Amino acid sequence: MIPKKYEFITFAFFMSLFMTILMSFVITFINVGFSEMFFAQWFGAFWRAYVIAFPAVLTVVPIVRKIVKRLVAEF
């Protein structure tokens, strides 16, 4: 098991992983359709996007949490 102190990094890793897989797959399909080279093109798009997505999630999530906390009323 992963220690609790690494929860945020683990969250960021999986959130960016799944979102990058999904979005790169959809965008690659929209741009090129299913071809013989689809998975090679998709994987190329995926790893390039993931290099940006992981640090972006680490940066953006705390900001989004603060915005949401201000917008959502407590009852």
C-alpha positions as CSV (number, residue, x, y, z in Angstrom):
1,M,0.0,0.0,0.0
2,I,1.0,3.6,-0.6
3,P,1.4,5.7,2.6
4,K,-1.3,8.4,3.2
5,K,1.3,11.2,2.8
6,Y,1.5,10.3,-0.9
7,E,-2.2,10.5,-1.5
8,F,-2.2,13.7,-3.5
9,I,0.7,12.6,-5.8
10,T,-1.1,9.2,-6.3
11,F,-4.3,11.0,-7.1
12,A,-2.5,13.3,-9.6
13,F,-0.8,10.4,-11.2
14,F,-4.0,8.5,-11.8
15,M,-6.1,11.5,-12.7
16,S,-3.7,12.7,-15.3
17,L,-3.1,9.1,-16.6
18,F,-6.8,8.3,-17.1
19,M,-7.7,11.7,-18.5
20,T,-4.7,11.7,-20.9
21,I,-5.5,8.2,-22.1
22,L,-9.1,9.1,-22.8
23,M,-8.5,12.5,-24.3
24,S,-5.6,11.5,-26.5
25,F,-7.6,8.5,-27.7
26,V,-10.6,10.6,-28.7
27,I,-8.6,13.4,-30.3
28,T,-6.5,10.9,-32.3
29,F,-9.6,9.1,-33.4
30,I,-11.2,12.4,-34.5
31,N,-8.1,13.5,-36.4
32,V,-7.1,10.3,-38.1
33,G,-9.8,7.7,-37.6
34,F,-8.9,4.0,-37.1
35,S,-6.1,3.2,-39.4
36,E,-3.2,0.8,-39.3
37,M,-1.1,3.3,-37.5
38,F,-3.8,4.5,-35.1
39,F,-2.3,2.9,-31.9
40,A,1.2,4.1,-32.7
41,Q,-0.2,7.7,-33.3
42,W,-2.3,7.5,-30.2
43,F,0.5,6.4,-28.0
44,G,2.7,9.1,-29.4
45,A,0.1,11.7,-28.6
46,F,-0.6,10.1,-25.2
47,W,3.0,10.2,-23.8
48,R,3.6,13.7,-25.1
49,A,0.4,14.9,-23.4
50,Y,1.1,13.0,-20.2
51,V,4.4,14.8,-19.7
52,I,2.4,18.0,-19.5
53,A,-0.7,16.6,-17.8
54,F,0.9,15.2,-14.6
55,P,2.6,18.5,-13.6
56,A,-0.5,20.4,-14.7
57,V,-2.7,18.3,-12.3
58,L,-0.3,18.8,-9.5
59,T,-0.5,22.6,-10.1
60,V,-4.2,23.0,-10.9
61,V,-6.0,20.8,-8.4
62,P,-5.1,23.0,-5.3
63,I,-6.3,26.0,-7.2
64,V,-9.6,24.3,-8.3
65,R,-10.2,23.1,-4.7
66,K,-9.9,26.7,-3.5
67,I,-12.3,28.0,-6.2
68,V,-14.8,25.2,-5.5
69,K,-14.6,25.8,-1.7
70,R,-15.6,29.5,-2.3
71,L,-18.4,28.7,-4.7
72,V,-20.1,25.8,-2.8
73,A,-22.2,26.8,0.2
74,E,-21.9,24.8,3.4
75,F,-25.1,23.7,5.1
